[in-house]
Amino acid sequence: MRRRFGGGGFGEATTTTDTYKVGTVVVDLFDTKSKQLIWRGSSSDTLSNNSDKNIKNLDKGVEKMFQHFPPGSSKK
């Protein structure tokens, strides 16, 4: 969507508005005995119209998320 503003002696300015979709995946791991949340990981990224690209980005996001698992680990 483009909007033009002008007049009033201030010149003319163009404003551009872009709309995009963001996908988020959240992984919660619970202790089955205590039913307590042990760990939560999440990843977000802008979605593409290309499903192959979205799958590749999801794989990268999950891989990055699990670099911080198990809790307290220093894996990089």
Predicted model as a PDB file, atoms N, CA, C, CB and O in Angstrom, pLDDT in the B-factor column:
MODEL        1                                                                  
ATOM      1  N   MET A   1       0.849  -1.148   0.000  1.00 48.00           N  
ATOM      2  CA  MET A   1       0.000   0.000   0.000  1.00 48.00           C  
ATOM      3  C   MET A   1       0.904   1.222   0.000  1.00 48.00           C  
ATOM      4  CB  MET A   1      -0.971  -0.009   1.210  1.00 48.00           C  
ATOM      5  O   MET A   1       1.864   1.285   0.768  1.00 48.00           O  
ATOM      6  N   ARG A   2       0.610   2.180  -0.843  1.00 50.00           N  
ATOM      7  CA  ARG A   2       1.370   3.431  -0.884  1.00 50.00           C  
ATOM      8  C   ARG A   2       0.445   4.585  -0.571  1.00 50.00           C  
ATOM      9  CB  ARG A   2       2.046   3.634  -2.262  1.00 50.00           C  
ATOM     10  O   ARG A   2      -0.698   4.643  -1.026  1.00 50.00           O  
ATOM     11  N   ARG A   3       0.965   5.486   0.204  1.00 54.00           N  
ATOM     12  CA  ARG A   3       0.211   6.701   0.520  1.00 54.00           C  
ATOM     13  C   ARG A   3       1.081   7.886   0.184  1.00 54.00           C  
ATOM     14  CB  ARG A   3      -0.231   6.739   2.018  1.00 54.00           C  
ATOM     15  O   ARG A   3       2.288   7.874   0.427  1.00 54.00           O  
ATOM     16  N   ARG A   4       0.472   8.898  -0.369  1.00 55.00           N  
ATOM     17  CA  ARG A   4       1.218  10.107  -0.687  1.00 55.00           C  
ATOM     18  C   ARG A   4       0.685  11.249   0.158  1.00 55.00           C  
ATOM     19  CB  ARG A   4       1.123  10.444  -2.197  1.00 55.00           C  
ATOM     20  O   ARG A   4      -0.522  11.455   0.288  1.00 55.00           O  
ATOM     21  N   PHE A   5       1.598  11.958   0.707  1.00 54.00           N  
ATOM     22  CA  PHE A   5       1.246  13.138   1.486  1.00 54.00           C  
ATOM     23  C   PHE A   5       1.899  14.335   0.818  1.00 54.00           C  
ATOM     24  CB  PHE A   5       1.695  13.002   2.985  1.00 54.00           C  
ATOM     25  O   PHE A   5       3.071  14.269   0.447  1.00 54.00           O  
ATOM     26  N   GLY A   6       1.184  15.395   0.662  1.00 55.00           N  
ATOM     27  CA  GLY A   6       1.779  16.555   0.021  1.00 55.00           C  
ATOM     28  C   GLY A   6       1.064  17.821   0.441  1.00 55.00           C  
ATOM     29  O   GLY A   6       0.095  17.791   1.200  1.00 55.00           O  
ATOM     30  N   GLY A   7       1.561  18.924  -0.065  1.00 55.00           N  
ATOM     31  CA  GLY A   7       0.940  20.201   0.235  1.00 55.00           C  
ATOM     32  C   GLY A   7       1.458  20.780   1.534  1.00 55.00           C  
ATOM     33  O   GLY A   7       2.336  20.214   2.186  1.00 55.00           O  
ATOM     34  N   GLY A   8       0.899  21.915   1.894  1.00 56.00           N  
ATOM     35  CA  GLY A   8       1.262  22.538   3.167  1.00 56.00           C  
ATOM     36  C   GLY A   8       2.659  23.118   3.179  1.00 56.00           C  
ATOM     37  O   GLY A   8       3.152  23.478   4.247  1.00 56.00           O  
ATOM     38  N   GLY A   9       3.322  23.224   2.029  1.00 58.00           N  
ATOM     39  CA  GLY A   9       4.641  23.833   1.995  1.00 58.00           C  
ATOM     40  C   GLY A   9       5.764  22.938   2.482  1.00 58.00           C  
ATOM     41  O   GLY A   9       6.908  23.386   2.551  1.00 58.00           O  
ATOM     42  N   PHE A  10       5.480  21.688   2.822  1.00 64.00           N  
ATOM     43  CA  PHE A  10       6.519  20.798   3.340  1.00 64.00           C  
ATOM     44  C   PHE A  10       7.063  19.856   2.275  1.00 64.00           C  
ATOM     45  CB  PHE A  10       5.978  19.993   4.498  1.00 64.00           C  
ATOM     46  O   PHE A  10       7.882  18.990   2.585  1.00 64.00           O  
ATOM     47  N   GLY A  11       6.640  20.001   1.062  1.00 65.00           N  
ATOM     48  CA  GLY A  11       7.083  19.100   0.004  1.00 65.00           C  
ATOM     49  C   GLY A  11       6.197  17.868  -0.048  1.00 65.00           C  
ATOM     50  O   GLY A  11       5.095  17.857   0.500  1.00 65.00           O  
ATOM     51  N   GLU A  12       6.687  16.838  -0.708  1.00 73.00           N  
ATOM     52  CA  GLU A  12       5.915  15.612  -0.873  1.00 73.00           C  
ATOM     53  C   GLU A  12       6.695  14.432  -0.311  1.00 73.00           C  
ATOM     54  CB  GLU A  12       5.570  15.374  -2.360  1.00 73.00           C  
ATOM     55  O   GLU A  12       7.901  14.326  -0.530  1.00 73.00           O  
ATOM     56  N   ALA A  13       6.024  13.558   0.403  1.00 77.00           N  
ATOM     57  CA  ALA A  13       6.671  12.379   0.972  1.00 77.00           C  
ATOM     58  C   ALA A  13       5.875  11.141   0.581  1.00 77.00           C  
ATOM     59  CB  ALA A  13       6.790  12.496   2.520  1.00 77.00           C  
ATOM     60  O   ALA A  13       4.650  11.195   0.463  1.00 77.00           O  
ATOM     61  N   THR A  14       6.568  10.032   0.383  1.00 80.00           N  
ATOM     62  CA  THR A  14       5.924   8.764   0.066  1.00 80.00           C  
ATOM     63  C   THR A  14       6.197   7.797   1.208  1.00 80.00           C  
ATOM     64  CB  THR A  14       6.433   8.187  -1.297  1.00 80.00           C  
ATOM     65  O   THR A  14       7.341   7.636   1.635  1.00 80.00           O  
ATOM     66  N   THR A  15       5.150   7.159   1.698  1.00 81.00           N  
ATOM     67  CA  THR A  15       5.285   6.160   2.752  1.00 81.00           C  
ATOM     68  C   THR A  15       4.885   4.814   2.181  1.00 81.00           C  
ATOM     69  CB  THR A  15       4.419   6.522   3.999  1.00 81.00           C  
ATOM     70  O   THR A  15       3.844   4.695   1.534  1.00 81.00           O  
ATOM     71  N   THR A  16       5.698   3.809   2.414  1.00 81.00           N  
ATOM     72  CA  THR A  16       5.412   2.459   1.934  1.00 81.00           C  
ATOM     73  C   THR A  16       5.144   1.563   3.132  1.00 81.00           C  
ATOM     74  CB  THR A  16       6.588   1.903   1.076  1.00 81.00           C  
ATOM     75  O   THR A  16       5.897   1.567   4.106  1.00 81.00           O  
ATOM     76  N   THR A  17       4.062   0.793   3.051  1.00 78.00           N  
ATOM     77  CA  THR A  17       3.718  -0.151   4.108  1.00 78.00           C  
ATOM     78  C   THR A  17       3.771  -1.550   3.533  1.00 78.00           C  
ATOM     79  CB  THR A  17       2.315   0.152   4.708  1.00 78.00           C  
ATOM     80  O   THR A  17       3.137  -1.826   2.515  1.00 78.00           O  
ATOM     81  N   ASP A  18       4.519  -2.438   4.169  1.00 79.00           N  
ATOM     82  CA  ASP A  18       4.609  -3.830   3.740  1.00 79.00           C  
ATOM     83  C   ASP A  18       3.949  -4.721   4.787  1.00 79.00           C  
ATOM     84  CB  ASP A  18       6.089  -4.249   3.512  1.00 79.00           C  
ATOM     85  O   ASP A  18       4.074  -4.486   5.989  1.00 79.00           O  
ATOM     86  N   THR A  19       3.254  -5.735   4.317  1.00 80.00           N  
ATOM     87  CA  THR A  19       2.646  -6.716   5.206  1.00 80.00           C  
ATOM     88  C   THR A  19       3.347  -8.046   4.990  1.00 80.00           C  
ATOM     89  CB  THR A  19       1.109  -6.840   4.955  1.00 80.00           C  
ATOM     90  O   THR A  19       3.550  -8.463   3.850  1.00 80.00           O  
ATOM     91  N   TYR A  20       3.719  -8.718   6.076  1.00 81.00           N  
ATOM     92  CA  TYR A  20       4.360 -10.017   5.956  1.00 81.00           C  
ATOM     93  C   TYR A  20       3.898 -10.893   7.103  1.00 81.00           C  
ATOM     94  CB  TYR A  20       5.903  -9.886   5.945  1.00 81.00           C  
ATOM     95  O   TYR A  20       3.448 -10.402   8.138  1.00 81.00           O  
ATOM     96  N   LYS A  21       4.016 -12.197   6.905  1.00 90.00           N  
ATOM     97  CA  LYS A  21       3.597 -13.164   7.908  1.00 90.00           C  
ATOM     98  C   LYS A  21       4.813 -13.691   8.637  1.00 90.00           C  
ATOM     99  CB  LYS A  21       2.804 -14.317   7.270  1.00 90.00           C  
ATOM    100  O   LYS A  21       5.857 -13.936   8.035  1.00 90.00           O  
ATOM    101  N   VAL A  22       4.666 -13.865   9.951  1.00 91.00           N  
ATOM    102  CA  VAL A  22       5.732 -14.407  10.776  1.00 91.00           C  
ATOM    103  C   VAL A  22       5.262 -15.743  11.324  1.00 91.00           C  
ATOM    104  CB  VAL A  22       6.121 -13.426  11.927  1.00 91.00           C  
ATOM    105  O   VAL A  22       4.158 -15.854  11.858  1.00 91.00           O  
ATOM    106  N   GLY A  23       6.108 -16.757  11.187  1.00 92.00           N  
ATOM    107  CA  GLY A  23       5.809 -18.068  11.743  1.00 92.00           C  
ATOM    108  C   GLY A  23       6.604 -18.269  13.013  1.00 92.00           C  
ATOM    109  O   GLY A  23       7.754 -17.841  13.109  1.00 92.00           O  
ATOM    110  N   THR A  24       5.993 -18.922  13.988  1.00 93.00           N  
ATOM    111  CA  THR A  24       6.654 -19.204  15.265  1.00 93.00           C  
ATOM    112  C   THR A  24       6.440 -20.660  15.622  1.00 93.00           C  
ATOM    113  CB  THR A  24       6.120 -18.280  16.392  1.00 93.00           C  
ATOM    114  O   THR A  24       5.334 -21.185  15.491  1.00 93.00           O  
ATOM    115  N   VAL A  25       7.500 -21.311  16.073  1.00 92.00           N  
ATOM    116  CA  VAL A  25       7.396 -22.677  16.593  1.00 92.00           C  
ATOM    117  C   VAL A  25       7.875 -22.640  18.041  1.00 92.00           C  
ATOM    118  CB  VAL A  25       8.242 -23.705  15.726  1.00 92.00           C  
ATOM    119  O   VAL A  25       8.901 -22.038  18.357  1.00 92.00           O  
ATOM    120  N   VAL A  26       7.107 -23.299  18.916  1.00 94.00           N  
ATOM    121  CA  VAL A  26       7.448 -23.371  20.337  1.00 94.00           C  
ATOM    122  C   VAL A  26       7.513 -24.841  20.725  1.00 94.00           C  
ATOM    123  CB  VAL A  26       6.407 -22.594  21.224  1.00 94.00           C  
ATOM    124  O   VAL A  26       6.607 -25.610  20.405  1.00 94.00           O  
ATOM    125  N   VAL A  27       8.587 -25.238  21.416  1.00 93.00           N  
ATOM    126  CA  VAL A  27       8.750 -26.602  21.901  1.00 93.00           C  
ATOM    127  C   VAL A  27       8.811 -26.550  23.418  1.00 93.00           C  
ATOM    128  CB  VAL A  27      10.031 -27.279  21.302  1.00 93.00           C  
ATOM    129  O   VAL A  27       9.679 -25.891  23.990  1.00 93.00           O  
ATOM    130  N   ASP A  28       7.877 -27.254  24.075  1.00 94.00           N  
ATOM    131  CA  ASP A  28       7.866 -27.367  25.536  1.00 94.00           C  
ATOM    132  C   ASP A  28       8.179 -28.810  25.901  1.00 94.00           C  
ATOM    133  CB  ASP A  28       6.486 -26.921  26.138  1.00 94.00           C  
ATOM    134  O   ASP A  28       7.559 -29.732  25.370  1.00 94.00           O  
ATOM    135  N   LEU A  29       9.135 -29.014  26.802  1.00 93.00           N  
ATOM    136  CA  LEU A  29       9.460 -30.347  27.296  1.00 93.00           C  
ATOM    137  C   LEU A  29       9.078 -30.415  28.769  1.00 93.00           C  
ATOM    138  CB  LEU A  29      10.975 -30.679  27.089  1.00 93.00           C  
ATOM    139  O   LEU A  29       9.482 -29.572  29.570  1.00 93.00           O  
ATOM    140  N   PHE A  30       8.290 -31.437  29.113  1.00 94.00           N  
ATOM    141  CA  PHE A  30       7.788 -31.605  30.470  1.00 94.00           C  
ATOM    142  C   PHE A  30       8.327 -32.893  31.077  1.00 94.00           C  
ATOM    143  CB  PHE A  30       6.253 -31.608  30.483  1.00 94.00           C  
ATOM    144  O   PHE A  30       8.582 -33.868  30.370  1.00 94.00           O  
ATOM    145  N   ASP A  31       8.496 -32.884  32.392  1.00 94.00           N  
ATOM    146  CA  ASP A  31       8.770 -34.089  33.153  1.00 94.00           C  
ATOM    147  C   ASP A  31       7.436 -34.809  33.312  1.00 94.00           C  
ATOM    148  CB  ASP A  31       9.438 -33.768  34.550  1.00 94.00           C  
ATOM    149  O   ASP A  31       6.494 -34.245  33.869  1.00 94.00           O  
ATOM    150  N   THR A  32       7.342 -36.048  32.830  1.00 94.00           N  
ATOM    151  CA  THR A  32       6.050 -36.747  32.845  1.00 94.00           C  
ATOM    152  C   THR A  32       5.588 -37.103  34.246  1.00 94.00           C  
ATOM    153  CB  THR A  32       6.134 -38.001  32.015  1.00 94.00           C  
ATOM    154  O   THR A  32       4.386 -37.210  34.489  1.00 94.00           O  
ATOM    155  N   LYS A  33       6.521 -37.291  35.174  1.00 96.00           N  
ATOM    156  CA  LYS A  33       6.119 -37.641  36.550  1.00 96.00           C  
ATOM    157  C   LYS A  33       5.612 -36.422  37.314  1.00 96.00           C  
ATOM    158  CB  LYS A  33       7.300 -38.270  37.307  1.00 96.00           C  
ATOM    159  O   LYS A  33       4.536 -36.458  37.911  1.00 96.00           O  
ATOM    160  N   SER A  34       6.387 -35.351  37.290  1.00 96.00           N  
ATOM    161  CA  SER A  34       6.011 -34.164  38.062  1.00 96.00           C  
ATOM    162  C   SER A  34       5.102 -33.226  37.279  1.00 96.00           C  
ATOM    163  CB  SER A  34       7.251 -33.418  38.500  1.00 96.00           C  
ATOM    164  O   SER A  34       4.470 -32.339  37.853  1.00 96.00           O  
ATOM    165  N   LYS A  35       5.039 -33.428  35.960  1.00 93.00           N  
ATOM    166  CA  LYS A  35       4.268 -32.558  35.059  1.00 93.00           C  
ATOM    167  C   LYS A  35       4.754 -31.106  35.097  1.00 93.00           C  
ATOM    168  CB  LYS A  35       2.785 -32.610  35.426  1.00 93.00           C  
ATOM    169  O   LYS A  35       3.990 -30.170  34.862  1.00 93.00           O  
ATOM    170  N   GLN A  36       6.038 -30.947  35.397  1.00 95.00           N  
ATOM    171  CA  GLN A  36       6.664 -29.630  35.439  1.00 95.00           C  
ATOM    172  C   GLN A  36       7.356 -29.354  34.107  1.00 95.00           C  
ATOM    173  CB  GLN A  36       7.675 -29.535  36.614  1.00 95.00           C  
ATOM    174  O   GLN A  36       7.936 -30.250  33.494  1.00 95.00           O  
ATOM    175  N   LEU A  37       7.285 -28.108  33.675  1.00 94.00           N  
ATOM    176  CA  LEU A  37       7.999 -27.688  32.471  1.00 94.00           C  
ATOM    177  C   LEU A  37       9.487 -27.723  32.761  1.00 94.00           C  
ATOM    178  CB  LEU A  37       7.552 -26.266  32.008  1.00 94.00           C  
ATOM    179  O   LEU A  37       9.959 -27.108  33.718  1.00 94.00           O  
ATOM    180  N   ILE A  38      10.225 -28.448  31.927  1.00 92.00           N  
ATOM    181  CA  ILE A  38      11.681 -28.551  32.083  1.00 92.00           C  
ATOM    182  C   ILE A  38      12.386 -27.515  31.224  1.00 92.00           C  
ATOM    183  CB  ILE A  38      12.170 -29.962  31.716  1.00 92.00           C  
ATOM    184  O   ILE A  38      13.362 -26.894  31.644  1.00 92.00           O  
ATOM    185  N   TRP A  39      11.868 -27.342  30.001  1.00 92.00           N  
ATOM    186  CA  TRP A  39      12.567 -26.493  29.040  1.00 92.00           C  
ATOM    187  C   TRP A  39      11.592 -26.002  27.996  1.00 92.00           C  
ATOM    188  CB  TRP A  39      13.732 -27.248  28.376  1.00 92.00           C  
ATOM    189  O   TRP A  39      10.679 -26.726  27.597  1.00 92.00           O  
ATOM    190  N   ARG A  40      11.783 -24.771  27.553  1.00 93.00           N  
ATOM    191  CA  ARG A  40      10.986 -24.206  26.464  1.00 93.00           C  
ATOM    192  C   ARG A  40      11.935 -23.557  25.471  1.00 93.00           C  
ATOM    193  CB  ARG A  40       9.934 -23.173  26.996  1.00 93.00           C  
ATOM    194  O   ARG A  40      12.824 -22.793  25.847  1.00 93.00           O  
ATOM    195  N   GLY A  41      11.736 -23.870  24.212  1.00 92.00           N  
ATOM    196  CA  GLY A  41      12.500 -23.248  23.146  1.00 92.00           C  
ATOM    197  C   GLY A  41      11.527 -22.663  22.141  1.00 92.00           C  
ATOM    198  O   GLY A  41      10.432 -23.193  21.955  1.00 92.00           O  
ATOM    199  N   SER A  42      11.915 -21.577  21.492  1.00 92.00           N  
ATOM    200  CA  SER A  42      11.055 -20.992  20.466  1.00 92.00           C  
ATOM    201  C   SER A  42      11.914 -20.379  19.376  1.00 92.00           C  
ATOM    202  CB  SER A  42      10.107 -19.933  21.074  1.00 92.00           C  
ATOM    203  O   SER A  42      13.065 -19.999  19.591  1.00 92.00           O  
ATOM    204  N   SER A  43      11.314 -20.297  18.201  1.00 92.00           N  
ATOM    205  CA  SER A  43      11.991 -19.710  17.054  1.00 92.00           C  
ATOM    206  C   SER A  43      10.938 -19.033  16.188  1.00 92.00           C  
ATOM    207  CB  SER A  43      12.788 -20.788  16.245  1.00 92.00           C  
ATOM    208  O   SER A  43       9.841 -19.563  16.014  1.00 92.00           O  
ATOM    209  N   SER A  44      11.267 -17.867  15.644  1.00 93.00           N  
ATOM    210  CA  SER A  44      10.359 -17.128  14.765  1.00 93.00           C  
ATOM    211  C   SER A  44      11.117 -16.665  13.543  1.00 93.00           C  
ATOM    212  CB  SER A  44       9.722 -15.924  15.497  1.00 93.00           C  
ATOM    213  O   SER A  44      12.315 -16.388  13.598  1.00 93.00           O  
ATOM    214  N   ASP A  45      10.390 -16.585  12.428  1.00 92.00           N  
ATOM    215  CA  ASP A  45      10.996 -16.078  11.204  1.00 92.00           C  
ATOM    216  C   ASP A  45       9.882 -15.625  10.272  1.00 92.00           C  
ATOM    217  CB  ASP A  45      11.895 -17.158  10.524  1.00 92.00           C  
ATOM    218  O   ASP A  45       8.726 -16.025  10.417  1.00 92.00           O  
ATOM    219  N   THR A  46      10.246 -14.794   9.324  1.00 93.00           N  
ATOM    220  CA  THR A  46       9.300 -14.338   8.311  1.00 93.00           C  
ATOM    221  C   THR A  46       9.011 -15.485   7.351  1.00 93.00           C  
ATOM    222  CB  THR A  46       9.851 -13.100   7.545  1.00 93.00           C  
ATOM    223  O   THR A  46       9.931 -16.174   6.909  1.00 93.00           O  
ATOM    224  N   LEU A  47       7.731 -15.693   7.025  1.00 93.00           N  
ATOM    225  CA  LEU A  47       7.341 -16.760   6.111  1.00 93.00           C  
ATOM    226  C   LEU A  47       7.417 -16.283   4.675  1.00 93.00           C  
ATOM    227  CB  LEU A  47       5.931 -17.257   6.429  1.00 93.00           C  
ATOM    228  O   LEU A  47       7.162 -15.118   4.369  1.00 93.00           O  
ATOM    229  N   SER A  48       7.769 -17.197   3.819  1.00 91.00           N  
ATOM    230  CA  SER A  48       7.877 -16.952   2.383  1.00 91.00           C  
ATOM    231  C   SER A  48       6.701 -17.622   1.685  1.00 91.00           C  
ATOM    232  CB  SER A  48       9.235 -17.477   1.819  1.00 91.00           C  
ATOM    233  O   SER A  48       6.010 -18.447   2.283  1.00 91.00           O  
ATOM    234  N   ASN A  49       6.474 -17.273   0.435  1.00 92.00           N  
ATOM    235  CA  ASN A  49       5.493 -17.985  -0.371  1.00 92.00           C  
ATOM    236  C   ASN A  49       6.057 -19.307  -0.890  1.00 92.00           C  
ATOM    237  CB  ASN A  49       5.037 -17.114  -1.538  1.00 92.00           C  
ATOM    238  O   ASN A  49       5.337 -20.101  -1.496  1.00 92.00           O  
ATOM    239  N   ASN A  50       7.333 -19.536  -0.650  1.00 93.00           N  
ATOM    240  CA  ASN A  50       8.022 -20.741  -1.095  1.00 93.00           C  
ATOM    241  C   ASN A  50       8.081 -21.731   0.067  1.00 93.00           C  
ATOM    242  CB  ASN A  50       9.455 -20.409  -1.620  1.00 93.00           C  
ATOM    243  O   ASN A  50       8.814 -21.501   1.029  1.00 93.00           O  
ATOM    244  N   SER A  51       7.316 -22.835  -0.004  1.00 93.00           N  
ATOM    245  CA  SER A  51       7.248 -23.778   1.108  1.00 93.00           C  
ATOM    246  C   SER A  51       8.594 -24.461   1.369  1.00 93.00           C  
ATOM    247  CB  SER A  51       6.183 -24.828   0.832  1.00 93.00           C  
ATOM    248  O   SER A  51       8.913 -24.761   2.520  1.00 93.00           O  
ATOM    249  N   ASP A  52       9.391 -24.712   0.320  1.00 95.00           N  
ATOM    250  CA  ASP A  52      10.711 -25.320   0.520  1.00 95.00           C  
ATOM    251  C   ASP A  52      11.610 -24.410   1.348  1.00 95.00           C  
ATOM    252  CB  ASP A  52      11.373 -25.625  -0.832  1.00 95.00           C  
ATOM    253  O   ASP A  52      12.347 -24.874   2.218  1.00 95.00           O  
ATOM    254  N   LYS A  53      11.544 -23.126   1.072  1.00 95.00           N  
ATOM    255  CA  LYS A  53      12.334 -22.148   1.829  1.00 95.00           C  
ATOM    256  C   LYS A  53      11.860 -22.113   3.283  1.00 95.00           C  
ATOM    257  CB  LYS A  53      12.226 -20.732   1.186  1.00 95.00           C  
ATOM    258  O   LYS A  53      12.681 -22.031   4.196  1.00 95.00           O  
ATOM    259  N   ASN A  54      10.541 -22.176   3.508  1.00 93.00           N  
ATOM    260  CA  ASN A  54      10.006 -22.184   4.869  1.00 93.00           C  
ATOM    261  C   ASN A  54      10.472 -23.414   5.638  1.00 93.00           C  
ATOM    262  CB  ASN A  54       8.479 -22.134   4.841  1.00 93.00           C  
ATOM    263  O   ASN A  54      10.814 -23.314   6.816  1.00 93.00           O  
ATOM    264  N   ILE A  55      10.490 -24.572   4.985  1.00 94.00           N  
ATOM    265  CA  ILE A  55      10.935 -25.809   5.637  1.00 94.00           C  
ATOM    266  C   ILE A  55      12.413 -25.716   5.985  1.00 94.00           C  
ATOM    267  CB  ILE A  55      10.675 -27.033   4.729  1.00 94.00           C  
ATOM    268  O   ILE A  55      12.823 -26.128   7.070  1.00 94.00           O  
ATOM    269  N   LYS A  56      13.215 -25.177   5.072  1.00 94.00           N  
ATOM    270  CA  LYS A  56      14.653 -25.021   5.325  1.00 94.00           C  
ATOM    271  C   LYS A  56      14.880 -24.072   6.506  1.00 94.00           C  
ATOM    272  CB  LYS A  56      15.381 -24.490   4.056  1.00 94.00           C  
ATOM    273  O   LYS A  56      15.717 -24.346   7.366  1.00 94.00           O  
ATOM    274  N   ASN A  57      14.140 -22.958   6.551  1.00 93.00           N  
ATOM    275  CA  ASN A  57      14.278 -22.004   7.654  1.00 93.00           C  
ATOM    276  C   ASN A  57      13.795 -22.603   8.970  1.00 93.00           C  
ATOM    277  CB  ASN A  57      13.500 -20.722   7.349  1.00 93.00           C  
ATOM    278  O   ASN A  57      14.368 -22.322  10.023  1.00 93.00           O  
ATOM    279  N   LEU A  58      12.746 -23.427   8.922  1.00 93.00           N  
ATOM    280  CA  LEU A  58      12.261 -24.099  10.126  1.00 93.00           C  
ATOM    281  C   LEU A  58      13.327 -25.040  10.660  1.00 93.00           C  
ATOM    282  CB  LEU A  58      10.958 -24.872   9.838  1.00 93.00           C  
ATOM    283  O   LEU A  58      13.596 -25.056  11.861  1.00 93.00           O  
ATOM    284  N   ASP A  59      13.938 -25.826   9.774  1.00 94.00           N  
ATOM    285  CA  ASP A  59      15.008 -26.741  10.194  1.00 94.00           C  
ATOM    286  C   ASP A  59      16.149 -25.983  10.866  1.00 94.00           C  
ATOM    287  CB  ASP A  59      15.542 -27.532   8.989  1.00 94.00           C  
ATOM    288  O   ASP A  59      16.657 -26.414  11.901  1.00 94.00           O  
ATOM    289  N   LYS A  60      16.554 -24.851  10.279  1.00 93.00           N  
ATOM    290  CA  LYS A  60      17.630 -24.039  10.861  1.00 93.00           C  
ATOM    291  C   LYS A  60      17.220 -23.492  12.224  1.00 93.00           C  
ATOM    292  CB  LYS A  60      18.004 -22.879   9.917  1.00 93.00           C  
ATOM    293  O   LYS A  60      18.017 -23.492  13.162  1.00 93.00           O  
ATOM    294  N   GLY A  61      15.965 -23.022  12.334  1.00 93.00           N  
ATOM    295  CA  GLY A  61      15.485 -22.465  13.593  1.00 93.00           C  
ATOM    296  C   GLY A  61      15.439 -23.502  14.702  1.00 93.00           C  
ATOM    297  O   GLY A  61      15.810 -23.214  15.840  1.00 93.00           O  
ATOM    298  N   VAL A  62      14.983 -24.716  14.377  1.00 93.00           N  
ATOM    299  CA  VAL A  62      14.919 -25.785  15.380  1.00 93.00           C  
ATOM    300  C   VAL A  62      16.325 -26.205  15.791  1.00 93.00           C  
ATOM    301  CB  VAL A  62      14.132 -27.002  14.835  1.00 93.00           C  
ATOM    302  O   VAL A  62      16.593 -26.438  16.970  1.00 93.00           O  
ATOM    303  N   GLU A  63      17.216 -26.301  14.814  1.00 94.00           N  
ATOM    304  CA  GLU A  63      18.610 -26.651  15.132  1.00 94.00           C  
ATOM    305  C   GLU A  63      19.227 -25.616  16.078  1.00 94.00           C  
ATOM    306  CB  GLU A  63      19.453 -26.755  13.836  1.00 94.00           C  
ATOM    307  O   GLU A  63      19.889 -25.975  17.052  1.00 94.00           O  
ATOM    308  N   LYS A  64      19.010 -24.354  15.789  1.00 92.00           N  
ATOM    309  CA  LYS A  64      19.540 -23.282  16.637  1.00 92.00           C  
ATOM    310  C   LYS A  64      18.901 -23.323  18.029  1.00 92.00           C  
ATOM    311  CB  LYS A  64      19.297 -21.906  15.980  1.00 92.00           C  
ATOM    312  O   LYS A  64      19.576 -23.111  19.036  1.00 92.00           O  
ATOM    313  N   MET A  65      17.591 -23.598  18.072  1.00 91.00           N  
ATOM    314  CA  MET A  65      16.878 -23.669  19.346  1.00 91.00           C  
ATOM    315  C   MET A  65      17.478 -24.752  20.244  1.00 91.00           C  
ATOM    316  CB  MET A  65      15.382 -23.940  19.109  1.00 91.00           C  
ATOM    317  O   MET A  65      17.682 -24.530  21.437  1.00 91.00           O  
ATOM    318  N   PHE A  66      17.758 -25.926  19.668  1.00 91.00           N  
ATOM    319  CA  PHE A  66      18.251 -27.043  20.468  1.00 91.00           C  
ATOM    320  C   PHE A  66      19.739 -26.931  20.792  1.00 91.00           C  
ATOM    321  CB  PHE A  66      17.989 -28.338  19.746  1.00 91.00           C  
ATOM    322  O   PHE A  66      20.278 -27.796  21.482  1.00 91.00           O  
ATOM    323  N   GLN A  67      20.413 -25.891  20.311  1.00 90.00           N  
ATOM    324  CA  GLN A  67      21.786 -25.641  20.758  1.00 90.00           C  
ATOM    325  C   GLN A  67      21.802 -25.256  22.234  1.00 90.00           C  
ATOM    326  CB  GLN A  67      22.443 -24.530  19.907  1.00 90.00           C  
ATOM    327  O   GLN A  67      22.839 -25.328  22.894  1.00 90.00           O  
ATOM    328  N   HIS A  68      20.637 -24.845  22.746  1.00 81.00           N  
ATOM    329  CA  HIS A  68      20.529 -24.430  24.139  1.00 81.00           C  
ATOM    330  C   HIS A  68      19.896 -25.532  24.992  1.00 81.00           C  
ATOM    331  CB  HIS A  68      19.709 -23.138  24.248  1.00 81.00           C  
ATOM    332  O   HIS A  68      19.406 -25.261  26.088  1.00 81.00           O  
ATOM    333  N   PHE A  69      19.904 -26.769  24.496  1.00 86.00           N  
ATOM    334  CA  PHE A  69      19.361 -27.903  25.233  1.00 86.00           C  
ATOM    335  C   PHE A  69      20.478 -28.911  25.431  1.00 86.00           C  
ATOM    336  CB  PHE A  69      18.146 -28.546  24.487  1.00 86.00           C  
ATOM    337  O   PHE A  69      21.267 -29.117  24.509  1.00 86.00           O  
ATOM    338  N   PRO A  70      20.581 -29.539  26.570  1.00 84.00           N  
ATOM    339  CA  PRO A  70      19.732 -29.436  27.747  1.00 84.00           C  
ATOM    340  C   PRO A  70      19.977 -28.142  28.505  1.00 84.00           C  
ATOM    341  CB  PRO A  70      19.959 -30.619  28.660  1.00 84.00           C  
ATOM    342  O   PRO A  70      20.978 -27.461  28.282  1.00 84.00           O  
ATOM    343  N   PRO A  71      19.052 -27.806  29.408  1.00 75.00           N  
ATOM    344  CA  PRO A  71      19.183 -26.561  30.173  1.00 75.00           C  
ATOM    345  C   PRO A  71      20.542 -26.478  30.862  1.00 75.00           C  
ATOM    346  CB  PRO A  71      18.060 -26.452  31.214  1.00 75.00           C  
ATOM    347  O   PRO A  71      21.031 -27.451  31.437  1.00 75.00           O  
ATOM    348  N   GLY A  72      21.132 -25.297  30.788  1.00 75.00           N  
ATOM    349  CA  GLY A  72      22.431 -25.086  31.430  1.00 75.00           C  
ATOM    350  C   GLY A  72      23.600 -25.543  30.582  1.00 75.00           C  
ATOM    351  O   GLY A  72      24.747 -25.407  31.008  1.00 75.00           O  
ATOM    352  N   SER A  73      23.348 -26.086  29.383  1.00 66.00           N  
ATOM    353  CA  SER A  73      24.451 -26.537  28.535  1.00 66.00           C  
ATOM    354  C   SER A  73      25.123 -25.332  27.887  1.00 66.00           C  
ATOM    355  CB  SER A  73      23.949 -27.529  27.453  1.00 66.00           C  
ATOM    356  O   SER A  73      24.528 -24.262  27.755  1.00 66.00           O  
ATOM    357  N   SER A  74      26.350 -25.527  27.493  1.00 59.00           N  
ATOM    358  CA  SER A  74      27.076 -24.444  26.830  1.00 59.00           C  
ATOM    359  C   SER A  74      27.442 -24.845  25.414  1.00 59.00           C  
ATOM    360  CB  SER A  74      28.341 -24.071  27.620  1.00 59.00           C  
ATOM    361  O   SER A  74      28.433 -24.362  24.867  1.00 59.00           O  
ATOM    362  N   LYS A  75      26.642 -25.733  24.808  1.00 55.00           N  
ATOM    363  CA  LYS A  75      26.901 -26.142  23.420  1.00 55.00           C  
ATOM    364  C   LYS A  75      26.747 -24.951  22.496  1.00 55.00           C  
ATOM    365  CB  LYS A  75      25.947 -27.283  22.989  1.00 55.00           C  
ATOM    366  O   LYS A  75      25.863 -24.117  22.692  1.00 55.00           O  
ATOM    367  N   LYS A  76      27.600 -24.869  21.496  1.00 53.00           N  
ATOM    368  CA  LYS A  76      27.503 -23.776  20.509  1.00 53.00           C  
ATOM    369  C   LYS A  76      27.673 -24.320  19.133  1.00 53.00           C  
ATOM    370  CB  LYS A  76      28.546 -22.685  20.769  1.00 53.00           C  
ATOM    371  O   LYS A  76      27.625 -23.567  18.161  1.00 53.00           O  
TER     372      LYS A  76                                                      
ENDMDL                                                                          
END                                                                             
